[in-house]
Every structure is written in structure tokens, then in C-alpha cells.
């Protein structure tokens, strides 16, 4: 188990989105976040107190969590001095990057010398099966996005929270490093061998009560040239009964792909539904989640109203407004 509370390491993240792991922990498990540590030139700020390692240790932090999700998931050499010093002060380290802490000889040497633990949460710990496509009992909801990092995890977490508050049986199913660090469980789907990804999602969302909803954390986008594969595995392995379209309206191009524009919500609806109905012919698109964090209140409300009028589906920012209208849409499915 990863010891809490955490000091969130933002390193030299170039922008706010690059610190999405730290932001997710701060937003959904604030009791586990003592403060943040930033290197000079860091372009991100999750609005926690900036602390030195010594200050964070005195405040009770027990694990330094790498809160950065950079392209390729690499441990920067620029971070190594801080990571080694943290262990000398008694911090464990936790990371969700593809580049594993346990593969860095210098970090392993310090961990062995100090007795500190290295936690790599993006390592599959189960021998997942190949998907069989057999229908399972229970119900499942999946957010699919016009882009990666558009708010799919926040949508699933908000819907799980609000469904539970209403007495609806619900489970959040984490499929990425941020969700796993927040909840302590899940499948690091983009680190699973490709042939077993859909099977891993079937394993994560097993048979359940007929009135139970799995809120599955979405990943990537069917339209993203880099990350479409993990999305399709979620669609086919999850066999969703309901899809939520997820969108960030201020983007001018796909994340990390400046030559690719975002698809329309209409295209996302049509392509996602066609793929989902391969494994669940009754799947429905029931709502739209819009990440309005970069819009002022009036502009955000106008954006939501325009999309809802155009698409004819309940449209909300679940972090800003709550997800009750999206949960209502699930209830209406029966």
C-alpha cells in the first residue's frame, strides 16, 4: 500500500495539463495532499502550498508522488536529485509513468540504502485474459472523448459520487495511473499487452447486480492517432450500456498533435456508438460532459446551452455543476 499523505511533485511540468495526475489527486483526495513541490520554470500550479522536502516531511507527508504525465511517460534526469534527496529524508516514491522507478539503478540504490519503497502503479499485476465478448450482468457507463485529457476520469468519478449519494449501486473503475493513485485500485490499461487490453477491461467490470453501474474511467480518444487503441479496448471490453461524450471546447488541435483538429461531437457520437454496438447492440449515447475550466461562468453556460440545443442530450460540466443530469439519464435507461 502507498503511504499517505502525499507531497505532489510537479517537477518542470510545462503546463497545467501536464500535471493532471497531481491535479486529480488534489481535486478528488485533498485529504491526501499536503502540498506541492515545483522546480524552477514549472508551468503548472495545483493551488497547494509550495513546500520544501523538509517542510513537507514536518507536515506529515510520507510519499512523494510524481504528479506529472508527460508525453512518453519518462522520468526526467532533471528530477533525479529531488527524488534521491526525498528518499534520504524518508519519503517513499510513487509514480504512474511508463518509465519505471524500479528500472532506474540510481534510484533503486538509494531505496535499498534507505529502506524506502518505490511504487510503480503503471505495472499490470494480474495475468489478464483475452476478451471473449460474452455479455455480463450489471450495467456499465463509459465516457469517450473528442481528445485525450478532456475530462473523462472526472466525469466517471463525479457520476459515481453522485449516483452513490442517491442510493444507486455504483463503482468507479480506474483504468489509468491517476485513477489508481486516487482510489488505490484498477487496471493500468495502457501498460497492458495489446492482445489483453479488452480482456483486462472485462476482468475489471465483471458480472454484477442487475441494477449496479460500473462507471469506467475513459482513456484516449478513438480519433487520436497516438492513443486510439486503448480507447477501443475500453469500448469493446467494457461493453457499455451508456456512453457519455466528453469534450474540451477551447482546444485548437488534438493534444500533442498540432496537425490534427478535434472531431465534432456528432462524429464522436456516431463512431463511438457504431463501435460500442459491435459488443452491445443496445448501447445508447445518453449525455455530454464538457470541461469548461478555461471558460468564465457566462461563457461556460452559453457553451453548454449551445451544445445541448444542437445535440439534444443533457450537457453539463460535472466538476463545475455536478453530474446529476447525467445520472438521471442512466436511471432513465431502466
Secondary structure, DSSP 8 states (H G I E B T S, - for coil): ---SSEEEEEET-SSSGGGHHHHHHHHH-GGGEEEEEE-TT-----SS-B--HHHHHHTT--EEEE----TT----GGGHHHHHHHHHTT-EEEE-SSS-GGG-HHHHHHHHHHT--EEESSS--S----------SSEEEEEEESSSSSSHHHHHHHHHHHHHHTT--EEEE--SHHHHHHHS----GGGS-GGGHHHHHHHHS----TT-EEEE---S-TT-TTTHHHHHHHHHHHT-SEEEEEE-TT-SSBTTBTT-----HHHHHHHHHHHHTTT-TT-EEEEEEE--TTS-HHHHHHHHHHHHHHH-SEEE-HHHH-SHHHHHHHHHH-
